[in-house]
Amino acid sequence: MSKSVMLKTGLLAAALCLSVSAHAMADSPRPVNVPAGDLTVALEILEKQSGVEIVYRPELLKGLRTGGVKGTLSSEEAVTQLLQGTKLTIHTDKTGVLLITEARVIVPTTTPSLPGAVEGSGAHPTTEAGKNASHDFRVAAVEQTSAGAEVADDAKRQPVQLQEVIVTAQKRAERLVDTPQSVAVLSPDDLQSKGVTQLRDWAGSVPGLSFITQGAGRSQLALRGVTTGRDVGPTVGIYVDEVPYGSSSLFGNGNLFTVDVGLFDLDRIEVLRGPQGTLYGASTMGGLVKYVTKAPNTTEFGTDMRTGLSSTEDGGVNYDVSAAVNMPLVAGKVALRLSGFDAHDGGYIDNITLGQDNVNRSDTRGGRIDLLVTPTDALSIRINGFLQNIDRDGEGTSEYAYACKVAASCNYASTPIGAGLNQQRLIGEPFDQRFRLVSGTVNYDFGWANLVSVSSYQTAKSDVLWDLSKIYGALLQKSYGLTFYAVGDQNIPSTRKFTQELRLSSKGPQLLEWVAGMFYTHERSDIYAHLPAYESAYQLAPNDIYTTTAPSRYEEYAPFGDLTWHIIEKLDVTGGIRYSHIDQTRISGFASGLIGGKPNPTVGTSDHVFTYSADVRYHIDDHDMAYLRYATGYRPGGPNYVIKNPLTGQLIGAPFSTADRLRSYEAGFKAESADRRFGLDLSIYHIDWMNMQVQVSQSGFSGIENIPGKAATSDGAEFNVSAHLISGLNLSAALSYMDAKMLQTVRPPLGASDGETLPNTPRFSGTANAEYLLPVGASWQPTVGATVHYVGNRMASFDHNTGYLQEQLPHYTTFDLRAGVKFDRVDAQIYVRNIGNEQGLLSAYNWRGDLQPALIQPRTIGISAAAHF
């Protein structure tokens, strides 16, 4: 390990050993912004904003709604406003805990304390008949591990109340149990305890989410089996807060360069399964991944720190350091939050041809600057800047020998070279990615409605080099009589993108609730492609084999809206619609070199797409909900770059492609016990995929075509359960079943047969977690945990695809163990990931003549620590 790494890690580790005693905070006025809606959700949001505990009996709030609250208020004042129109009242004890009771409750202040009284208050709530009414009180948003959160003597004999999960899947804050779709949520505590630092570490643990990868910054996501293997455009949208990331067009390579956000200073990650076309628009036909960052706090100074150090079997040393500071600049009005992170992956793939070890080592560095201004109670302005760089020395794939070339004679089983963690590349394959994002969010409360404006500008540029000697070397020798040591493919996609969204939503509980908005995006993408020839591993040849640029423009206007009708107290119906008008221009670039050919002329296309959604929710009670959901999604088409196959002279791909579309039918049931010790989430779905876009690959060149009609279908189910059987023991499990298959025989260009399974979609996948917090004491608490993760068999391609070789990816199971201690404001962990050192195949890139799979990270042992002051 280098001295600089040791210094950075050591300094931050030393800082984490410091702790600050917790003090009771005065209930001083501070900015609060709680939206209208369910009263239980509103109180939980308020507690997170204020830091003051709110205690109540769950049945008191059952079915109640609130008009929300916004302004600079004390917690007691804010709760009082939230309770307006109800028969509830609020009391505060000397510790600052807020107790919500029925208005008729009498709270004497001189009576001796009786069983059931609020501890330390000198009072005990009684009904008018003198009966004890303090049992089963609930803390609004208590941490699962906090024994001190139970403030009543009687409450201490009740099961610990667990924290409500709040999501913004439908662009409004609501309880997860009330969201009419399948949503997975990852908390920062989950990520920290398992030593997770990049997308590869967490994506594989979400059932129903599959991905292929070549290393940090170079991945493709798919949800519910909506993929053809190497997709022409993204089917899963990526959002950073409320900003869509990456190119929407076919020319920005947004499908291949999924943002690999540094996993620090996040509030949560939301994974929305199923089409999200009405609220989120293009390229969310399979679903959406949303990174939600922590917002500045205008009243409290605070710092967050994290450090980690680990070692990978047969690989290198990994480390990460990160820190964030929150600074109120004007009390209650202005705050600034700054954060930075640096994560190093030591790698574990060796290039045995060049004699280089751990070539897939990478560095991810970046930071955020986040300014929040609340000049009035009705207005808030948040300006955010985010930058991130990823540098990788080589590709994170190994090399498997593929014996057969004719699909009909293959058993789809290749043989790893060496130990399975080796590759044979004649040249290095460096990767470099630069991402910059500036966004501004304005929220204004008109009283009768809320207005939200989200503006953003982003730039993304990647630079990757592949060794394609097996394809282009043979082509050049056969067609032109040229012989080179190696031939590479340098690909440099870049995107500049502006987005603007305005939406207006109704306030307060009412018979009809609505949201209406407009989305606009303008982006310019450019791809520079070059085939460098090499005389030796490190010596370029002077020949210009092929050089081209592919500039394009994409512009979209999309009005959208939805309407919710609360038919009765327990039943509501929501319908949504979005109209997207898309203009695209493929700008004439240049093509030079031996096989460059003539440049493509400038061509423009115009298209429009309607997407719809509808859901019916029946609230059985405050903790149980059943729903039906219908939703559609789409992926834009556009003009194609028509290329001739240099061997046959035939065109590869059509002159243009049209949007493909998805229809989804979903039914679900969500339930939790009143104390949230038990939870259940079940969904089943059916998906129809029409006019499927597919990539045609011949001799190393690619084009795009559509398959008319209903091309594929996906049927499946997702099951999630959680149980907290005894104090401190948390159990959870998630299981996904997918049956995604073709409905047509398409040969060529896809090489697929009717009934054939879609690539990279395991029939079964699942994750189970166990966490136990030992009941030692309130000041410190040991923890132990374990995770088991299973992914079933998958196929890498289609049986008769001539451009992408077929291979069966076998099932694998991994086990993780961890132990730690929580004390004061420090949380330290030691963990072992993949304890059995399983060599599971995550995915397989198979377009270079041999199978080149990405393997899961070998056994990794590490320590990490996080602190908040």
N, C-alpha and C positions, 0 to 999 in steps of 0.2 A: 504494500500500500504506500502511496506517495506521502511525503511529509505534509503537503498541503491538504490532502484528504484527511490525514490523521489530525491535523490542527483544527480543521473545520468541524470534524466530528467531535473531537475532544472538547472544544470550547462550548459547543451547543449542548453536549451531554452534561458538562459541568453546570451550565445555566439551568438545565432541567432539574438538577438536584435541589435547587432552591425552591422553597414553598412560601406562600403567603397565607396567613391565617384568614379565614373567612370572617367577615363582620356583617352584622345586620345593617341593611341599608335603609336609610330614611325614605319614607314614601313622599319624596319631593316631586313636584311636577316635572314631567318629561314628555317628549313627543310620543304620541301613540297613534296608530292607524290600523284600526280593526274593521274589516269589511262587514257588510250586512250578511246575514245568513243564519245558520244554526247557532243557537246560543252556546252550546257546549264547545263548538269549534272556536267561537269568538273569544270565550274565556281562556282557552288554551293559547290562542295567538297573543292575547293580552299578557298572559303570564310570561311568555317568552320575551316580549318586548320590555316588560317592567321588572322581571326578576322577583316579583312578589308572589308568594304561594296563595292560591285560592282554593278553598275547601268547600265541598258541598255534597249532598246526596244525589247520585245520578238520576234517580226517579223524579226529583224536583224539576229538572231541566228537560225532561222527556217531551219532545215535540215542540219546544219553545224556539222562537226565532227572534232576532234582534235587528234593529236598524243600523247597527254598527256605531263606531265612535272614532272621532279624529280630532286631534288638537294637542295642546300642551296641558296635561292634566295629571293629577296624582292618580295612583292606582285605584284608590277608593272612589274618586270622582268618576274615573273611567268605567268601573264596574257599575256604579249607580246609573250611569247613562245606558249601559248595556241592558240593565234590568228594567228600564222604563217600559211600562205597559204590562208588566208581570205582577204577580202577587208575592214577589220575593223581596227580601231586604238584605242588607250587608252589615256585618259587625267586624271590628278589628280588635285583636288582642294585642298585648304589649310587645309581643315578638314580631308584630307586623303581619301575621297571617290574617287573611281576609276570609270570613266565614259567611256563606250564603245560606239563609234559612227562609222559611215561610214568614210572611209579614206578621202573622199572629204570634210568633214565638216571643216569649218574654225572657229577657236576659238580665237577671238580677246581678248586682255588682257587689253585694255585701254578704251573700249567702255563702257558707262554707262549701268548699269543693266537694262534689259528689261524684260517684262513678259515672263516667260519660262526659264530664265537664272538659272544656278545652284546657289543655295543660298550661298552667302558668297564668291563666287569665283571671282566676278568682271568680269565675262565673260558670254556670252550666245551663245550656239551653233546655227549656222545658216547654211542653205544650200547655195550653190553658187548663187542661185536666191534670197537669202535674206529671205527665208521663215523660220519660226520657226520650228526646227526639234527636240525639246526636249520633246514633249508630249509623254505620255504613257511610260515613262521610268520605268524599273523594277529593284527592289533590288534583287540580286541573291539569298539570303537565309535569308530574313528578318523574324524576329519573328512575329507571328500573332498579338501580342499585342503591337508592337512597333510603336508609332505614329511618333517618331523621325526618323524612317528609310526612310521616304520620303524626299529626299534632294533637290528636285526642287520645285519652287513655283507652277508650273503647275501640277507637280506630286502630290502635296498635295490636289489638287482638284479631283484626280483620286482615285478609290477604292484601299484600302490597298492591297498590293501584299502579297500573302501567301507563306509560306515556302514549297519548293519542298521536297517530301519524297523520300529518297534514300534507297534502300535495296540491299542485297547481296544474294538474293534467288538463283540465278544462278551462285554463286561463282564469281561474278564480280559486281562492283558497277554500278547500273543503276537506272533510275527513276522508281518509282512504276508504273507509267502510261505506261511504256514501257515493263513491265514484263509480259510474256504471260502465266500467271496462276493466280489463286486467292490467294492473300496474305493479311493477316490482320497485321497491325503494331500497337503496343502499345508503346507510348512514356513515358519516365520517368515522364513528367509533368502530363500525364493522371493518372499514378499510384499514384503519390504523392497527387494530389488534391482529390482523392477518399479514401485516407488512406489505400491503398492496400499494404499488407506485405507478402502474401504467395499465392501459386498457387490457392487455393480455392477462393481467392478474385477476381482474374481476369479471370480464365478459364471459369467460367460460363457466362461471358459477351461477349464471342466470339461466334457468331452464327455458327453452324455447328461443334463446338467443344463440345463433351460431355465427362463426366468423372464420375468415381465412386471413393469414397474416404472413408477412415477410420480415417482420420486425417492427420496432417502435416507429410510429408515424405512417406505416404502410399496411393498412388493414381494410377489410370490407365486412360489414355487418349485415345480418339477415335475421328477421323475426318471423316465426310461424311458418318457416319453410318457403318464404317468398324470395327465391333465388334460382338462378340458372347455373350457378357455379361461379363463373367470372362475369359478373353483371356489367352491362354496358353503362349503367348509371345507378346511383344509390337507390335502394328501396327502403332504407331506414334514414330518417332525418336526424340531424345532430343540432341541438340548440345549446348555446351558452346563455343562461338566463332566458331572456325572451328574444334572442337574436339567432337566426338560422345561420349555420356555418356551412361554408363550402359552395361549390358551383352547382347550380340547378340544371345546367345544360349538359349535353353529351360530350362536350369538348373540354371540360375543365378537369376531368379525371377525379370528380368528387367521389366516385365509387371506390377508388383505390387508395385515396389519401385521407381517410377518416381522421378527424382531429383527435389526437391522443393527449387529452388535457391532463396537465399535472394535477395530481389528486391531493391538493392541499388547499386549505381555506375554503372548503366546500361545505354547504349546508346539507346537501344530499345529492344523489343521482337518482333520477326517475326514469324507468324504462316502461314506455307505454306500448303495449302489444296491440296489433291490429291497425287498420287504416286510420289516419288522422287528417284526412284531406280537407275537412271543412274549416278547422281551426288553424291548421299548420301548413296546409297547401302541398306544393309539389314535392315528390320524392319521399313522402311519408306513407307510402302504400302498405308497407310491412309494419310500420310503427315508428317510434321516436325515442331517442335517448336525450335526456335533458340534464345538463350540469347546472345546478343551482348554487351560486356563490353566496358567501356570507355578506350581508349588507353592513355598512357603517352604522355605528351607534353614536348618537349625538349627545349622550349624557355620561358615558363611562369611558375612562381610559383603560385599555386592556392590551395584552399581548398573548399570542399563541406561538408555540414553538414545537418543532418535531425533529427528531433525528433517528436514523436507523443504520445498522451495519449488518451485513449478512455475507455468507459465502455459499457458492453453488458448487455442487459435486461436479468434478471434471470441468469446472469453469472458473470464473474470476470472482473478485470481491465486489460487492454491491454496496452502495451507500446512498443516503439521501439526507439532506438538511433543508429546513424551511422555517420561515418565521413570518409573522404578521403582527402589525401594530395598529390599534384603533385609537385615533386622537380626536376628541371633541375640540373643534376650533372656536366655536361660539356655542356656549352651553345651550342645549335644547334646539339649536338652529342649524349648525354646520358641523360635519364630522368628516374626517379623512381616514381611510383604511389603506394601508400599504402592505404588500406581501411579496415574498420572493421564494423561489424554490430551486433546488439543484439535485437531480437524481441521476446517479450513475449505475448502469447495468453492466456488470463485468463480462457478460456473454458466456457461451458454452459450446459454440460451434467452431470447429477447427477446419481451416482450408489446408488439406494435406498436400495439394499440388504446389502451393506457394510456401508451405511450411509456416503458416501463420496460425496462432492459437486465438481462440475466443474472438473470432472476427465479427460476431454480431454484437459486440459491446457498443453501448450507446450512452449519450448524455442528453438529458432533457432539462433545460433551464428556462426560467421565465419569471414573470411577476405581474402583479396587478396594482393599479392605482384607482381608488374608488372614492368619489366625493359625493356626499349627500348634503343637500341644502333644503331646509324646510322654512322658507321665509314667512309663511302664514300657516294657520292650521289647515287650510284647504289645499295648499300647494306643496308638493315635494318634487325635487329635481335630483336625479342620480346620474352622474357622469362616470363612466368606467373605461379604463384603458387596460388592455391585456396583451402581453406579448409572450411568445414562446418559441424557442429554438430546439430542434432535435438534430443531433449529429450522430450518425452511426457509421462504424468502420466497414461493415459488410452486411450481407443479407443473413437473416436468421432462419435459413432453411438448410437442411442436410441433403445428402445425395443417396438415392436408392437406385440400384441397377434394375432396369426394366427390360426383361428378356424378350417379350413378344411385342409385335407391332400390329398384328391383325386382331381386332377385337374379338372375333368369333372364336379364336383359339387361345385366348388368355384366361387365366384363372384369377386375374386381378390381384396378384400377390407378387410384389417385388422384394428385393433383398437389400438390406442396408449395407452401405460400404463401411467397413470397419465396425466401430461400436454404435453406429447409428447417429453419432453427433459429428460426422465429418462431411465435408463437401469437397468437390473437385472443380474449382473454378480457375481458369487460366489467367484471369485478371481480377484485381480487387473490385468490389462492388459498393463503393461508398454511397451514403445517403445523407442528404442535407435538407432540412425543412425550416422555413421561417413563416411564422403566423403573427399577424398584428390585427387587433380589433379595437375600435373606439365606438362606444355606444352612449346614448343619452336617453333616459326614461323620465318622462314628465307625467305626474299624476295630479289631476285637479278634481276636487270634489265640488260639484255644483249644488249639492244638497239633494236634488232629485235624481242625479245620475253621476257616475264617475267617468272621467275622460282619461285615457291612457295614450300617450304618444311614445313610440319606441323608434329611435333613429340609430343607424349604425353604418359604419364603413369598415371594411376589412380587406386585408391583402394576404394572400397565401402563395408561397412559392416553394416548390420542391425540386430537387436535383438528384436524380438517381441514375446509376449505371448498372447494367446487367451484362453478364457474359452470355452471349447468344451464339457462341462459336459453333455449336452443334447444328444450328439451323442455317445461319448465314454463311458459315465456312463451307458447308457442302453446296449451298446454292451458288456461291461465287466461283467455286472450282468447277462445278458442272456447267454453268451457263457462260462463264467468262474466262475460264482457265486461270483464275487467280488463286494463289495459295498464300494464306496468312497464318501466323501463329495463333491469333485469336481475333474475333470480331465482337465488338460490344454494341450495346444499344443505350445511348444516353437520352434520357427523357426529362424535360424541364417544363412542367406545367405551372402556370401562374394564373391567379384570378384576382381581380379587383371588383369588389361588390358593395353596392349601396342598397340599404333596405329602409323602408319607412312603413310603420304600421300605426294607424289611428283606430281606436275602438272606444265606443261609448256603451256603458252597461248600466242597467237599472239598479236602484238601491232599495234596500229594505224588503222585508217579506211582503209579498203581494200576490194576487191571483195569477198575474202574468209577469214573468221576469224575462228580460231580453238582453241581448248584446248585439251590436252592429258595428262593423268595422271595414277598413280598407287597407289592403296591403299592396306595396309597390316595391319592385326590385329592379335594379339595372346592374348588370355585370358584364365585364369584359374578360374573357379568358384567352390564353395563348399557350400553345404547346410548341416547344422547340424540340425536334427529334433529330438525332444524328447517329450514324453508324460508324464509330471509329474503328479502324483496322490497326492491328498491332503486329509489329515485326518480332517482338519478344514480350515477356510479361510486363515490361516497364517502358517499352519503346514504341511510340506511335509511328504508323506508316504514313506517308504523305498522301495516299489515295483518298479521294472524296467518294465514298461509296454511296452515301445517301444523306442528304440534309434537307430538312423541310421546316417550315413554320405553319401553324394552323390557328390563326386568330379568329375569334368569333365574338358576337354580342348576343346577350339574352336580356329581354325586357318583359316584365309581367305586371299586369294590373289585376287585382283580385278583391272585389267586394265580398263580404261574407256576413253572416248573422245567424243567430239561433234564438228560439223562443221556447220558454218553459211554461207550461200550464199546470198549476197545482189544482188538479181536479177535485180532490178531497185531501184531507190532512195527510194521508198515507200514500197517496198515488199522484205521481206527476208524469207528464209526457213532455219530451223535448224534441224539437226538429231543427235541423240546421242545413244551410245551403251555402255554397261558395261557387262563384263564377270566376274562372281564370282565363284571361286573354293574354296570349304569349306571342311575342314577335322575336324571331331569331334570324341572325345573319351570319352566314359562314363567309368570312372575308377572304378574298384571294390572297394566298400566301406565296411562298416560293418553294420550289423543289429543285434541288441540284444534285449532281453526282452521277455515278455510273448507272444507278437504277432509279434516278429521281423522277424521270418522266416529265410531263407537262404540269404546270400548276393548275389547281382547281380554280374555276372562276368564282366571283362573288355570287352567292345565292341566298335568297331570303325566304323564310316561311312564316306563316301566321296560323295560329291555331287557337281554339277556345275549348275549355273543358268545364263541365258542371260536376261538382261533387256534392253528395248528400249524406246526412246522418239523421238517425232517429233513435230514441231510446225511451223505454218505459221503465219506471222505477216504482217498486212497491215496498214501502218501509213497513215491514212487519211490526217492528218496534224500533226503539232508538238504537238498537245494536244489531239488527238483522235486516237485510235488504236483498231483494231479488230483482233482477233486471233482464231486459231484452234489448239488444242493440243491433242496428243495421248501419253500416258505414261503407263509404266508397273511398277510393284513393286513386292516384294516377302518377305517372312518371312522364315528363315531357319528351316528345320526339324532337325532330328538327332535321336540317339538311345534313347530309352525310359527306364524309370525305371519301370520294370514290377512288379506289386504288386498283390497279391492274396486277394480277398475279404474274410476276416476271417469267414463270415457267410455262404457263398456259396462255397468257395474254387475255384471259377473261377478267371481267370486272368483279371485284370483291365487295359485296354489299349493294344495297339499292341507293338511288340518288338521294332519297330522304326517308326518314322513318316517322311514324305517327305515335302519339301517346299510347301507352298501354294502361289498362285500368284494372281495378280490383273491386270486387263486391264481397262484403264480409257479413256473416250472420252470427251473432254471439248471444249466448244465454249464460247468466251467472248468478251466483248466490254468495253473499258475504255475511258473516256472522261473527260476533264476539260476545263473550260473557260481560256482564255489567262491570266487572272489575278488570276486564281485558286480560285475564289470566289464560283464557283460551280464545283462539281465533281460527277462522276457517274462511278460505277464499277459493271458490270453484268456478271455472268457466269452461264452456265448450264452444267450439266455433266451426264454421264451414266457410271456405274462401273459394271464390271463382276468379281466375286470372285470364283476362281477355287481351287479345292483340299483343301478345308477349313480345317484347324486344329481346333479340338475341344477337350475340356477337359471332360473326363468321371469321374464322381464322384459317389462312392458307399460307404456307411457306413463310410464316413469321409476320404476315400482314393481316390486318383485321378490318372488317366492315360491319355494318349494322343492318339488320332486317327485322320485319315483324312477322309473327305467325298469326294469320287471321283466325277469328273465332275464339271459342273458349279453349285455351291451350293447356291449362293445368288447374289443379284443384288441391286444396289442403284442408284436411279435417283433423281436429285435434282437441286436446283438453289440457288445462293447467290446474294444478291442485296445490294449495299452500295451506299449511296448518302450523299453529304455534301453541305451545302449552307451557305454563309456568306452574309446575305441580307443587313445588314447595318453595319457600322463600329462598331466593338466590339461584334457583335452577331454572334455566330458560332452554327450551327445546323448540326446534323448528325444522320443517322439511318442506321442500318444494319439488314438484314432479311435473314434467311435461311429456305429453304424448303427441307425436306429429305423424300424419300419414299424408305426405305431400308427393304428388305424382303427376305425370303427364297424362293428358287426355287425347293426345294425337300422336301419330307417328310422323316425325319430321326428320327426313333423312335425304339429302342434306338440307339445310346447313348445320342443324343442331346435332344430328346423329342420335336422336331420341326415339324411343318406341312407346306406343300407347301402354300406359300402366307403369312405366319406368319411374323409379323414385327420383325426385329432384336432388341435385347434388348437395352435399354438406348438411343434410337434414337427418339427424338421428331419430329413429322411431321413439326411443325413450332417452330421457336425460333427467337428472335429479341431483339435489343437494340436501344434505341433512346437517344440522348444527346442534351442538350442545355446549352450553356455557354455565358454569357454576361459580357463584361468588360466595366464598367461604364466610360465614358469619363470625368474624373475629372481633371487629369493633367499628365504631363510627369513624375513627381517624384514619384507619388504613384497612384495606380489604384485599386479600389474595383472590385471584381468579384462575380458573383452568378452563380450557375449551378444546373442542375437537370438531373437525369438519370432514365429511366424506362427500366426494363428488363423483358422479358417474355420467359418462357419455356413451351412447350406444353406437353400433356400426353405422357407417355412412359410406356413400359412394362419392368419389371425387369428381366424376364427370358423367357423361352418357356413353353407353356401350359402343356406339358407332360414330362418335365424334372423332374426326381425323385431326383436329387442331389441338385438342386437349385430351390427353390419354386417360383412360379409365383406370381406377384403382379403388379397391375396397379399403377404407380406413377402419381398422378394428376398434372395438369398444375398449375403454380404459376406465380405471377407477383410481382415484387418488385419495390419500388420507393426510390431513393436516392436524398438528397438535400445537397447543400454545399454553402458556402460563404467564401470569403477571401479577402485579400488585397496583392498587390504586390508593394513593394517600394524598391528602390535602388536594392540591390541584395538579398532581403529577400522575401519569398513567404509564407504567413501564411494562414491556412484554418481552418474552423470549418465545420463539416459535420455530417450528419445523414444517416446511411445506413439502408435499410429495414425499412423505416419510419412507415410502417403499421404493423410491427412485424409479417410478414408472416411466417408460418411454412412450407415452401416448402421442399419437399423431393428431395435432390440432386441425391441420388442413393440408392440402397438397396443391402446389402450383406445378402444373404438369404440361407446360406448353413449350419446353425447350428440348424435347427429345427424350428426356428421362423424368422420372418422378422426383420432385424436390419438395418434400414435406417440411412443415414447421412442427417441431416437437415441443411438448410442454416443458417448462423449466425443470431440470433435474432437482434432486433433493437439495433444498436450500435451508440453511440454519441461520437464524438471525436474531437480533435484539432491536427493539425500538422503544422510544420514549416520547411522550407528548405532554405538554404542560400549558396551562392557561393561568395568566396572572392579571 
